[in-house]
Amino acid sequence: MARAPKLPQIDTEERFLAQVAWAYHVEGLTQEKVAEKLGATRLRVNKALAEARARGLVRITFNTAFAACAELEAALRARWGLKQAYVAPAPMDPRDVQMITGAALGNLLSEVLADPKVRLFGMSWGGTLNIATRFVAAMNRPDLEVISVMGGLTRGSDLNSFEITTRLADLLGAQHSYFTAPLYAGSRESRDTIMQLDVFREVLEKLRSVDALAMAAGDISKASLLMRDGLPGDVTMEELRALGAVGDVLGVVIDAEGQPIPHPINERVIGIGLEDLGPIPNVILAAGGPHKVPVVRAILKRGVVNTLVTDEATARTLLERG
């Protein structure tokens, strides 16, 4: 039997979302007026606006110095020796911390990536960075290359380095390249063998020469993408905690002082190390929420972060002594 020809299909749901978003954000109609115009209920319009933002159909940027918490930002810069801090206002629902932190990162990246001096940009992976791609302003940067700085997960995920790198590059009209390796090798010996291959040595040198890099941090719990989906099968969270682990950055599991814990997992990481971050002009760390405070504090202690993106409550806790 002959196969039916593939014809272009109209996504009626997305079309409706676009109509609602346009009428509300561009035409300036109230939700009630949008509902009247489109023959829908106000409840459906309200849900459509939320869905349009969640899908990234609507990207919101703030062109005002008062959009973030300026006093906390100044205090963070002084306390941790940062070049820049971006503090997002506390959300009404604490469960939305990752969303508002990701939105803040997206707005910041819109500024960073508009700079023509940034020609090579490194991107790690995780939920916060995934959200950030929904809020980055579209632009035309064919001279820019976005490169993933971490090995990928073996499980498919829209939080993986490959998907996030591709999404960001498409949004910017930029080139992109992957670090095509798993995050962890099976052993230290196999990791050393892989890292000595010419193709990987060249990629690692490229990663070390990025003009700016955005990364996230994970804690030691199932809330962390790495702990949930990325740990090798022979490693448990319990043994990492027993050695003083507070979280990970770029796949390296660290203690409260920002030092890699004495566990074989850190000898199996395929990628750049924490010592490689020092020469990079702008290392951006984005993380928020009370569960992230210990790992964020630990990373800041290393002095390798230039820009911190976080939420108001986390910022206040990071400014506490002790």
Rosetta silent file (secondary structure, phi, psi, omega in degrees, C-alpha in Angstrom):
SEQUENCE: MARAPKLPQIDTEERFLAQVAWAYHVEGLTQEKVAEKLGATRLRVNKALAEARARGLVRITFNTAFAACAELEAALRARWGLKQAYVAPAPMDPRDVQMITGAALGNLLSEVLADPKVRLFGMSWGGTLNIATRFVAAMNRPDLEVISVMGGLTRGSDLNSFEITTRLADLLGAQHSYFTAPLYAGSRESRDTIMQLDVFREVLEKLRSVDALAMAAGDISKASLLMRDGLPGDVTMEELRALGAVGDVLGVVIDAEGQPIPHPINERVIGIGLEDLGPIPNVILAAGGPHKVPVVRAILKRGVVNTLVTDEATARTLLERG
SCORE:     score description
SCORE:     0.000 S_00000001
   1 L     0.000  133.826 -179.703    0.000    0.000    0.000 S_00000001
   2 L   -68.019  139.995  179.281    1.339    3.414   -0.937 S_00000001
   3 L   -76.566  137.809  178.346    2.256    5.620    1.987 S_00000001
   4 L   -64.199  138.193 -179.706    0.165    8.778    2.354 S_00000001
   5 L   -63.927  145.535  177.075    2.136   11.887    1.458 S_00000001
   6 L   -80.968  121.063 -179.858    3.395   13.992    4.318 S_00000001
   7 L  -113.418  148.665  177.933    1.597   17.317    4.307 S_00000001
   8 L   -60.122  135.123 -179.428    2.343   20.319    6.474 S_00000001
   9 L  -110.391  139.610  177.563    0.182   20.294    9.580 S_00000001
  10 L   -92.689  123.466  176.870   -1.029   23.381   11.413 S_00000001
  11 L   -80.397   96.838 -174.816   -0.605   23.176   15.175 S_00000001
  12 H   -65.175  -32.207  179.510   -3.941   24.705   16.166 S_00000001
  13 H   -67.649  -46.395  179.879   -3.047   24.793   19.848 S_00000001
  14 H   -66.565  -34.361  177.671    0.178   26.715   19.264 S_00000001
  15 H   -62.079  -41.937  178.741   -1.634   29.018   16.833 S_00000001
  16 H   -65.319  -42.108  178.139   -4.147   29.848   19.561 S_00000001
  17 H   -59.292  -42.292 -179.723   -1.346   30.473   22.076 S_00000001
  18 H   -64.990  -40.645  178.958    0.328   32.839   19.608 S_00000001
  19 H   -63.214  -42.973  179.889   -2.941   34.724   19.002 S_00000001
  20 H   -64.598  -47.540 -178.072   -3.524   35.141   22.726 S_00000001
  21 H   -62.390  -40.738 -179.701    0.058   36.232   23.428 S_00000001
  22 H   -64.865  -46.890 -178.274    0.031   38.736   20.566 S_00000001
  23 H   -63.252  -37.758 -175.964   -3.273   40.295   21.598 S_00000001
  24 H   -79.776  -49.374 -173.469   -2.229   40.557   25.245 S_00000001
  25 H   -85.356  -34.121 -175.487    1.451   41.563   24.999 S_00000001
  26 H   -95.659  -50.248 -179.655    1.534   43.463   21.700 S_00000001
  27 L   -76.553  -18.241  177.809   -1.961   44.898   21.309 S_00000001
  28 L    76.263   21.051  178.992   -2.178   45.573   25.047 S_00000001
  29 L   -76.335  150.852  173.581   -5.670   44.077   25.448 S_00000001
  30 L   -72.670  165.530  178.465   -6.850   42.889   28.843 S_00000001
  31 H   -60.726  -36.288  178.945   -7.452   39.185   29.314 S_00000001
  32 H   -63.891  -43.767  179.621  -11.183   39.846   29.192 S_00000001
  33 H   -67.576  -36.744  177.399  -10.869   41.686   25.852 S_00000001
  34 H   -62.359  -42.111  179.266   -8.619   38.941   24.461 S_00000001
  35 H   -61.502  -42.610  178.324  -11.270   36.394   25.397 S_00000001
  36 H   -63.831  -43.816 -177.782  -13.955   38.420   23.623 S_00000001
  37 H   -62.042  -39.957 -174.232  -11.803   38.852   20.519 S_00000001
  38 H   -99.756    1.247  178.923  -11.001   35.157   20.204 S_00000001
  39 L    66.318   39.495 -179.332  -14.304   33.760   21.408 S_00000001
  40 L  -125.206  171.046  175.798  -12.764   32.018   24.387 S_00000001
  41 L   -82.671  158.132  178.667  -13.247   32.094   28.147 S_00000001
  42 H   -64.588  -34.560  178.622  -11.068   34.287   30.314 S_00000001
  43 H   -62.264  -42.233  179.662   -9.817   31.165   32.129 S_00000001
  44 H   -65.495  -37.758  177.782   -8.633   29.655   28.847 S_00000001
  45 H   -64.344  -43.506  179.399   -6.860   32.908   27.968 S_00000001
  46 H   -60.665  -44.805  178.858   -5.146   32.988   31.366 S_00000001
  47 H   -67.083  -35.361 -179.873   -3.922   29.410   30.955 S_00000001
  48 H   -66.010  -38.283  178.296   -2.815   30.119   27.373 S_00000001
  49 H   -63.756  -42.318  178.450   -0.637   33.044   28.507 S_00000001
  50 H   -65.756  -41.281 -179.953    1.057   30.840   31.092 S_00000001
  51 H   -66.863  -37.755  178.794    1.554   28.057   28.544 S_00000001
  52 H   -62.428  -39.535  176.892    3.010   30.491   25.982 S_00000001
  53 H   -68.730  -42.437 -178.472    5.617   31.587   28.508 S_00000001
  54 H   -62.793  -36.139  179.681    6.374   28.005   29.548 S_00000001
  55 H   -79.603  -10.898 -177.639    6.928   26.956   25.912 S_00000001
  56 L    84.917   12.276  177.885    9.170   29.922   25.248 S_00000001
  57 L   -70.605  -27.286  177.836    6.799   31.459   22.691 S_00000001
  58 L  -117.507  126.225  179.117    6.959   34.676   24.697 S_00000001
  59 L  -115.776  123.347 -174.902   10.329   35.957   25.893 S_00000001
  60 L  -106.579  128.468  174.682   10.289   38.684   28.504 S_00000001
  61 L  -123.006  153.971 -179.032   13.220   41.042   29.061 S_00000001
  62 L  -117.047  117.608  179.190   13.582   43.868   31.553 S_00000001
  63 L  -102.229   62.824 -179.124   15.258   47.083   30.434 S_00000001
  64 L  -154.167  140.790  178.924   15.540   48.645   33.883 S_00000001
  65 L   -71.343  -12.818 -176.058   18.170   48.780   36.576 S_00000001
  66 L   -97.151    7.171 -178.970   15.462   48.180   39.181 S_00000001
  67 L   -72.605  -23.747  179.573   14.410   44.758   37.903 S_00000001
  68 L  -114.953  175.474 -175.558   16.850   43.039   40.241 S_00000001
  69 L   -90.210   93.075 -170.948   17.771   43.578   43.880 S_00000001
  70 H   -62.290  -39.482 -177.672   20.549   46.158   43.554 S_00000001
  71 H   -64.714  -43.396  178.175   21.497   46.322   47.234 S_00000001
  72 H   -66.024  -37.467  179.489   21.978   42.558   47.491 S_00000001
  73 H   -61.815  -44.054  179.209   23.916   42.529   44.236 S_00000001
  74 H   -63.560  -40.769 -179.860   26.381   45.118   45.557 S_00000001
  75 H   -66.749  -38.672  177.582   26.796   43.171   48.805 S_00000001
  76 H   -65.065  -41.354  178.458   27.431   39.903   46.933 S_00000001
  77 H   -59.921  -44.163 -178.725   30.059   41.553   44.752 S_00000001
  78 H   -70.036  -41.566 -175.437   31.865   42.871   47.815 S_00000001
  79 H   -69.145  -39.788 -172.362   31.526   39.663   49.881 S_00000001
  80 H  -113.894    7.945  176.817   32.634   37.213   47.203 S_00000001
  81 L    65.662   36.720 -178.282   34.811   39.347   44.927 S_00000001
  82 L   -86.943  152.956  171.439   32.442   39.078   41.969 S_00000001
  83 L   -79.939  -32.913 -177.496   32.475   41.293   38.889 S_00000001
  84 E  -151.530  145.813  173.088   28.701   41.055   38.597 S_00000001
  85 E  -135.525  141.508  179.413   25.722   39.682   40.508 S_00000001
  86 E  -127.921  109.795 -177.420   22.143   39.370   39.286 S_00000001
  87 E  -108.500  120.928  178.228   19.571   38.793   42.016 S_00000001
  88 E   -86.768  141.264  178.624   16.019   37.962   40.995 S_00000001
  89 L   -59.087  147.894 -178.817   13.171   39.044   43.318 S_00000001
  90 L   -62.975  134.290  177.987   11.771   36.291   45.524 S_00000001
  91 L   -75.800  158.588  177.695    8.808   34.486   43.929 S_00000001
  92 L   -64.739  -38.311  179.095    5.490   34.260   45.752 S_00000001
  93 L  -104.746  116.961 -178.739    5.726   30.457   45.600 S_00000001
  94 H   -55.588  -22.898  179.758    9.116   29.108   46.775 S_00000001
  95 H   -69.983  -11.262 -178.854    8.735   26.241   44.295 S_00000001
  96 H   -94.469   10.916 -177.272    9.237   28.775   41.484 S_00000001
  97 H   -58.970  -45.018 -178.604   12.817   29.633   42.509 S_00000001
  98 H   -64.100  -37.067  179.220   14.368   27.675   39.649 S_00000001
  99 H   -63.752  -46.582 -177.137   12.040   29.319   37.151 S_00000001
 100 H   -73.115  -30.367  176.304   12.856   32.872   38.246 S_00000001
 101 H   -68.625  -41.598  176.888   16.582   32.110   38.475 S_00000001
 102 H   -63.845  -39.241  178.283   16.521   30.670   34.960 S_00000001
 103 H   -63.990  -41.404  178.314   14.605   33.718   33.717 S_00000001
 104 H   -62.910  -41.947  177.815   17.189   36.018   35.306 S_00000001
 105 H   -63.001  -41.053  179.015   19.989   34.058   33.646 S_00000001
 106 H   -60.338  -41.924  177.864   18.222   34.292   30.290 S_00000001
 107 H   -65.832  -40.272  178.258   17.993   38.068   30.586 S_00000001
 108 H   -64.975  -43.593 -179.430   21.641   38.321   31.569 S_00000001
 109 H   -63.927  -28.246  176.347   22.746   36.097   28.685 S_00000001
 110 H   -60.507  -34.839  177.166   20.852   38.362   26.291 S_00000001
 111 H   -77.884  -46.232 -176.912   23.329   41.079   27.267 S_00000001
 112 H   -60.982  -44.009 -173.990   26.423   38.851   27.400 S_00000001
 113 L   -82.571   -9.205  173.736   25.816   37.240   24.020 S_00000001
 114 L   -81.170  -12.056 -179.430   25.039   40.533   22.296 S_00000001
 115 L   -75.825  117.836 -177.860   28.655   41.562   22.924 S_00000001
 116 L   -64.504  -15.643  177.882   30.598   41.045   19.661 S_00000001
 117 L   -74.588  -19.130  176.050   33.740   40.332   21.692 S_00000001
 118 L   -85.600  104.657 -176.968   32.149   37.087   22.881 S_00000001
 119 L  -108.474  -23.323  179.802   32.897   34.734   19.991 S_00000001
 120 E  -132.920  116.639 -173.827   33.061   31.388   21.789 S_00000001
 121 E  -120.671  127.641 -179.953   30.516   30.661   24.533 S_00000001
 122 E   -96.786  139.550 -177.488   30.463   27.590   26.752 S_00000001
 123 E  -132.203  126.264  173.359   27.222   26.108   28.093 S_00000001
 124 L   -90.160 -157.040 -179.403   26.810   23.365   30.682 S_00000001
 125 L  -135.472  172.046 -179.072   23.483   21.659   31.363 S_00000001
 126 L   138.013  170.434 -175.687   20.711   21.422   33.932 S_00000001
 127 H   -62.801  -41.672 -178.322   17.209   22.651   34.675 S_00000001
 128 H   -64.790  -42.033  179.944   18.149   26.280   35.339 S_00000001
 129 H   -70.466  -33.171  176.465   20.087   26.589   32.067 S_00000001
 130 H   -62.752  -45.127  178.031   17.288   24.876   30.195 S_00000001
 131 H   -62.945  -39.087 -177.385   14.807   27.463   31.504 S_00000001
 132 H   -56.468  -35.346 -177.657   17.231   30.275   30.636 S_00000001
 133 L   -64.727  -18.107  178.310   17.014   29.444   26.915 S_00000001
 134 L   -77.787  -17.416 -173.201   13.317   30.421   27.002 S_00000001
 135 L  -114.745    1.260  176.521   14.202   33.967   28.062 S_00000001
 136 L   -76.040  133.100  179.358   17.226   34.753   25.896 S_00000001
 137 L   -69.840  135.294  177.504   16.424   37.411   23.311 S_00000001
 138 L   -66.038  142.422  178.880   16.663   36.185   19.722 S_00000001
 139 L  -154.835  173.376 -178.933   19.526   37.730   17.748 S_00000001
 140 L  -113.470   97.480 -178.325   21.682   37.156   14.687 S_00000001
 141 L  -125.225   67.059  179.676   25.176   36.082   15.722 S_00000001
 142 L   -65.228  -15.698  178.445   26.597   33.903   12.913 S_00000001
 143 L   -84.955   -4.662 -177.633   30.077   34.817   14.184 S_00000001
 144 L   -97.887  144.154  172.996   29.350   33.201   17.555 S_00000001
 145 E  -122.453  128.521  175.703   29.903   29.542   18.435 S_00000001
 146 E  -101.977  127.703 -176.743   28.116   27.873   21.353 S_00000001
 147 E  -128.144  137.478  176.498   29.891   24.802   22.680 S_00000001
 148 E   -75.788  136.340 -175.063   28.827   22.301   25.345 S_00000001
 149 L  -104.075    1.864  179.261   31.420   22.134   28.121 S_00000001
 150 E  -130.044  152.507  171.068   30.297   18.863   29.698 S_00000001
 151 L   -65.041  161.798 -174.645   29.855   15.330   28.537 S_00000001
 152 E   -94.668  169.870  172.362   26.263   14.250   28.056 S_00000001
 153 L   -82.756  150.159  177.794   23.870   11.961   29.851 S_00000001
 154 L   -76.963  -22.917  176.960   23.229    8.564   28.338 S_00000001
 155 L   -87.027  142.385  177.192   19.485    9.046   28.879 S_00000001
 156 L   -68.028  137.253 -179.016   17.604   11.366   26.536 S_00000001
 157 L  -162.884  143.023  176.619   16.591   14.599   28.203 S_00000001
 158 L   -77.542    1.331  174.981   15.790   18.157   27.189 S_00000001
 159 L   -98.545   -0.277 -176.578   18.140   19.138   30.032 S_00000001
 160 L   -73.974  159.595 -175.930   21.095   17.428   28.356 S_00000001
 161 H   -63.054  -37.121 -177.047   24.040   19.393   26.989 S_00000001
 162 H   -64.129  -46.962 -177.477   23.307   18.506   23.358 S_00000001
 163 H   -67.614  -44.144 -178.163   19.710   19.749   23.426 S_00000001
 164 H   -65.618  -42.543  179.467   20.433   22.936   25.397 S_00000001
 165 H   -62.248  -44.958  179.616   23.413   23.857   23.209 S_00000001
 166 H   -63.152  -44.368 -178.081   21.427   23.334   20.019 S_00000001
 167 H   -62.215  -43.849 -178.844   18.430   25.316   21.310 S_00000001
 168 H   -67.106  -43.505 -179.650   20.563   28.288   22.339 S_00000001
 169 H   -63.073  -41.179  178.525   22.548   28.325   19.091 S_00000001
 170 H   -61.805  -39.082 -179.408   19.363   28.209   16.999 S_00000001
 171 H   -66.147  -32.103 -176.376   17.967   31.138   18.942 S_00000001
 172 H   -94.758   -4.106 -173.494   21.118   33.171   18.313 S_00000001
 173 L    62.274   33.302 -174.161   21.618   32.175   14.684 S_00000001
 174 L  -106.154  169.187  172.009   24.997   30.906   15.877 S_00000001
 175 E   -80.391  162.380  175.068   27.194   27.912   15.194 S_00000001
 176 E  -150.326  154.272  177.209   27.352   25.144   17.776 S_00000001
 177 E  -144.343  155.856 -175.650   29.467   22.140   18.648 S_00000001
 178 L  -110.211  156.485  167.511   29.195   19.300   21.130 S_00000001
 179 L   -98.325   91.680 -168.364   31.506   17.632   23.584 S_00000001
 180 L   -82.652   74.719  176.846   30.624   14.160   22.335 S_00000001
 181 L  -153.058  156.026  172.749   31.554   12.044   25.325 S_00000001
 182 E   -69.867  159.919 -179.478   29.799   10.678   28.389 S_00000001
 183 L   -67.350  -37.938 -178.705   30.270   12.712   31.554 S_00000001
 184 E  -122.951  138.018  172.597   31.990    9.843   33.360 S_00000001
 185 L   -84.346  169.233 -179.109   34.299    7.123   32.085 S_00000001
 186 L   -71.084  -24.771 -179.284   34.136    3.599   33.458 S_00000001
 187 L  -157.997  169.451  177.495   37.433    4.003   35.305 S_00000001
 188 H   -62.513  -39.095 -178.149   40.326    6.412   35.794 S_00000001
 189 H   -64.555  -43.487  179.929   42.380    4.425   33.287 S_00000001
 190 H   -69.777  -32.643  176.097   39.732    4.607   30.567 S_00000001
 191 H   -63.896  -44.340  179.349   39.249    8.309   31.288 S_00000001
 192 H   -63.190  -38.126  178.990   42.985    8.936   30.840 S_00000001
 193 H   -64.322  -45.752  179.978   42.961    7.000   27.580 S_00000001
 194 H   -62.285  -44.115 -175.817   40.009    8.986   26.238 S_00000001
 195 H   -68.336  -19.528  179.554   41.503   12.329   27.265 S_00000001
 196 H   -86.295  -10.412  178.178   44.751   11.531   25.423 S_00000001
 197 L   -64.968  140.522 -176.813   43.009   11.059   22.082 S_00000001
 198 H   -54.780  -43.742 -175.955   43.845   13.878   19.662 S_00000001
 199 H   -62.205  -37.591 -179.600   40.202   14.724   19.014 S_00000001
 200 H   -78.518  -33.880  176.832   39.470   15.177   22.728 S_00000001
 201 H   -62.283  -40.166  179.098   42.666   17.095   23.427 S_00000001
 202 H   -65.687  -42.461  179.813   41.672   19.581   20.730 S_00000001
 203 H   -65.310  -41.675 -179.313   38.139   19.950   22.113 S_00000001
 204 H   -63.665  -38.748  176.753   39.420   20.445   25.657 S_00000001
 205 H   -64.415  -36.079  177.842   41.762   23.200   24.520 S_00000001
 206 H   -66.320  -41.203  179.684   38.810   24.850   22.805 S_00000001
 207 H   -63.391  -38.118 -178.727   36.735   24.631   25.983 S_00000001
 208 H   -70.686  -14.376 -176.027   39.512   26.256   27.992 S_00000001
 209 L  -105.660   13.962 -179.924   39.593   29.192   25.564 S_00000001
 210 L   -64.929  151.457  178.243   35.912   30.224   25.726 S_00000001
 211 L   -80.417  -25.688  177.442   35.185   33.937   26.209 S_00000001
 212 E  -158.262  156.827 -176.572   32.390   33.221   28.675 S_00000001
 213 E  -146.538  135.718  176.256   30.802   30.162   30.239 S_00000001
 214 E  -112.514  130.617 -179.444   27.460   29.516   31.965 S_00000001
 215 E  -140.674  160.279  178.018   27.169   26.682   34.454 S_00000001
 216 E  -114.573  179.051  177.082   24.816   25.416   37.122 S_00000001
 217 L  -135.719  144.170  179.710   25.356   23.629   40.427 S_00000001
 218 E  -120.791  148.674  176.686   23.641   20.563   41.831 S_00000001
 219 L   -92.439 -177.219  179.174   23.141   19.377   45.390 S_00000001
 220 L   -99.210   76.684  177.450   23.351   15.804   46.669 S_00000001
 221 L  -159.467  172.654  179.470   19.707   14.806   46.366 S_00000001
 222 L   -69.594  -10.459  174.953   17.234   13.476   43.833 S_00000001
 223 L   -70.585  -19.736 -179.318   16.396   17.080   42.975 S_00000001
 224 L   -83.355  131.839  177.320   19.730   17.175   41.138 S_00000001
 225 H   -59.053  -42.001 -179.192   19.720   16.046   37.508 S_00000001
 226 H   -64.404  -46.883 -178.923   23.170   14.512   37.941 S_00000001
 227 H   -65.182  -33.962 -175.815   22.260   12.603   41.087 S_00000001
 228 H   -78.849  -43.818 -170.710   18.990   11.429   39.555 S_00000001
 229 H  -123.304  -10.933 -170.285   20.078   10.475   36.040 S_00000001
 230 H  -113.274  -11.120 -178.822   23.828   10.875   35.671 S_00000001
 231 L   -66.812  140.305  172.205   25.639    8.998   38.449 S_00000001
 232 L   -58.443  152.158 -175.316   27.527    5.866   37.377 S_00000001
 233 L   -62.810  -21.343 -178.095   25.744    2.699   38.476 S_00000001
 234 L   -97.007   14.420 -179.604   28.471    1.837   40.974 S_00000001
 235 L  -124.221  137.417  178.435   28.247    5.163   42.862 S_00000001
 236 L  -119.910  155.233  177.191   25.625    6.145   45.442 S_00000001
 237 H   -62.958  -34.241 -176.821   24.654    9.488   46.956 S_00000001
 238 H   -62.692  -41.577 -179.549   25.142    8.022   50.426 S_00000001
 239 H   -71.558  -30.155  176.768   28.842    7.318   49.889 S_00000001
 240 H   -69.215  -44.036  177.787   29.364   10.785   48.450 S_00000001
 241 H   -61.351  -38.858 -178.788   27.673   12.399   51.457 S_00000001
 242 H   -61.344  -24.673  178.847   29.789   10.279   53.810 S_00000001
 243 L   -94.458    9.013  176.002   32.886   11.916   52.313 S_00000001
 244 L    91.192   15.122 -178.539   31.502   15.410   52.927 S_00000001
 245 L   -66.860  137.215  174.536   30.020   16.114   49.494 S_00000001
 246 L  -115.008  -10.995  179.235   27.695   19.119   49.269 S_00000001
 247 E   163.432 -169.513 -179.881   27.121   19.075   45.508 S_00000001
 248 E  -136.593  156.777  171.090   28.713   19.101   42.085 S_00000001
 249 E  -142.594  128.587 -176.236   29.802   21.547   39.413 S_00000001
 250 L    55.562   28.600  178.381   30.732   20.419   35.883 S_00000001
 251 L    86.832   -8.256  178.920   30.408   16.858   37.170 S_00000001
 252 E   -88.242  124.609 -178.554   33.067   17.317   39.856 S_00000001
 253 E   -88.553  125.583 -172.236   31.714   16.457   43.323 S_00000001
 254 E  -121.870  162.569  176.094   32.962   18.930   45.937 S_00000001
 255 L   -97.288 -172.547 -174.148   32.961   19.458   49.700 S_00000001
 256 L   -66.410  -17.350  177.824   31.964   22.545   51.690 S_00000001
 257 L   -95.917    3.678  178.861   35.322   24.216   50.967 S_00000001
 258 L    83.112   14.453  179.578   34.956   23.761   47.219 S_00000001
 259 L   -98.832  141.543  176.496   37.525   20.966   47.041 S_00000001
 260 E   -59.207  134.210  179.926   36.919   17.736   45.086 S_00000001
 261 L   -72.221  154.502 -179.752   36.090   14.938   47.516 S_00000001
 262 L   -78.674   72.386 -179.835   38.477   11.941   47.668 S_00000001
 263 L  -135.292  142.780 -177.825   36.276    9.604   45.654 S_00000001
 264 H   -56.418  -20.730 -178.652   37.054    7.790   42.373 S_00000001
 265 H   -59.346  -34.385 -178.903   34.126    9.520   40.640 S_00000001
 266 H   -74.025  -15.096  175.920   36.220   12.680   40.346 S_00000001
 267 H   -90.229    0.118 -177.392   38.957   10.719   38.590 S_00000001
 268 L  -112.125    1.143 -178.542   36.440    9.594   35.974 S_00000001
 269 E   -70.339  127.762  175.771   35.151   13.001   34.805 S_00000001
 270 L  -100.666  105.976 -178.379   35.644   13.549   31.076 S_00000001
 271 E   154.384 -170.418  179.222   35.933   17.283   30.565 S_00000001
 272 L   -74.686  155.568  179.375   37.503   20.430   31.920 S_00000001
 273 L  -103.675  174.962 -179.192   38.294   20.684   35.616 S_00000001
 274 H   -63.517  -30.515  179.151   37.687   23.404   38.180 S_00000001
 275 H   -68.306  -17.804  179.484   41.280   24.573   37.756 S_00000001
 276 H   -80.182  -11.982 -175.919   40.495   25.369   34.100 S_00000001
 277 L   -76.728  -27.523 -175.114   37.904   27.994   35.066 S_00000001
 278 L   -51.602  -49.387 -177.314   40.411   30.545   36.385 S_00000001
 279 L   -75.204  -11.567 -178.130   41.629   31.939   33.026 S_00000001
 280 L   -71.244  128.631 -174.043   38.110   32.194   31.516 S_00000001
 281 L   -59.144  -36.772 -176.922   37.106   35.917   31.411 S_00000001
 282 L  -142.236   99.195  175.080   33.508   35.444   32.569 S_00000001
 283 E   -96.582  116.454 -176.105   32.400   32.323   34.453 S_00000001
 284 E  -104.127  123.038  175.908   28.675   32.626   35.171 S_00000001
 285 E  -109.606  126.316  179.181   27.139   30.489   37.925 S_00000001
 286 E  -121.316  118.644  179.270   23.336   30.291   38.072 S_00000001
 287 L  -165.782  145.679  179.199   21.680   28.556   41.023 S_00000001
 288 L  -153.273  162.049  179.856   18.978   29.299   43.581 S_00000001
 289 L   108.921  148.135 -177.682   16.997   27.773   46.407 S_00000001
 290 H   -59.609  -32.339 -179.500   17.882   26.817   50.003 S_00000001
 291 H   -70.674  -16.342 -179.835   19.046   23.335   48.959 S_00000001
 292 H   -93.820   -9.845 -174.500   21.666   24.923   46.679 S_00000001
 293 H   -56.372  -49.406 -178.102   23.208   27.239   49.299 S_00000001
 294 H   -58.978  -42.608 -177.820   25.957   24.847   50.526 S_00000001
 295 H   -73.743  -37.084  177.208   27.208   24.003   47.025 S_00000001
 296 H   -64.402  -44.642  178.019   26.977   27.606   45.766 S_00000001
 297 H   -59.440  -41.701 -179.534   28.892   28.827   48.823 S_00000001
 298 H   -63.006  -42.445  179.918   31.511   26.127   48.228 S_00000001
 299 H   -66.550  -41.007  179.347   31.994   27.142   44.584 S_00000001
 300 H   -62.397  -32.818  179.355   32.251   30.822   45.509 S_00000001
 301 H   -62.856  -26.394 -179.550   34.996   29.974   48.001 S_00000001
 302 H   -73.698  -19.455  178.315   37.177   28.763   45.131 S_00000001
 303 L    74.206   22.871 -178.181   37.151   32.250   43.609 S_00000001
 304 L  -102.117   -4.369 -178.120   36.562   31.048   40.044 S_00000001
 305 L   -94.782  130.445  176.323   33.120   32.646   39.560 S_00000001
 306 L   -96.416  -35.379 -176.125   32.903   36.099   37.965 S_00000001
 307 E  -131.696  129.400  177.998   29.110   36.426   37.742 S_00000001
 308 E  -114.316  131.088  174.312   26.492   34.972   40.073 S_00000001
 309 E  -117.177  121.577 -177.726   22.800   34.679   39.163 S_00000001
 310 E  -154.441 -174.931  179.562   20.524   33.711   42.034 S_00000001
 311 E  -103.484  169.224 -172.768   17.318   34.581   43.888 S_00000001
 312 H   -60.654  -47.270 -177.300   16.748   37.025   46.716 S_00000001
 313 H   -65.316  -42.236  178.725   16.493   34.502   49.572 S_00000001
 314 H   -63.909  -40.401  179.249   19.588   32.596   48.460 S_00000001
 315 H   -59.698  -44.525 -179.762   21.515   35.852   48.122 S_00000001
 316 H   -62.192  -40.825  179.742   20.678   36.831   51.712 S_00000001
 317 H   -67.384  -37.611  179.649   21.820   33.452   53.013 S_00000001
 318 H   -67.667  -19.527  179.371   25.075   33.637   51.041 S_00000001
 319 L   -88.693   -9.400  177.334   25.820   36.961   52.739 S_00000001
 320 L   -72.363  143.593  176.986   25.543   35.460   56.220 S_00000001
 321 L   -82.053  155.340  176.155   28.818   34.756   57.971 S_00000001
 322 L    96.264    0.000    0.000   29.740   31.308   59.202 S_00000001
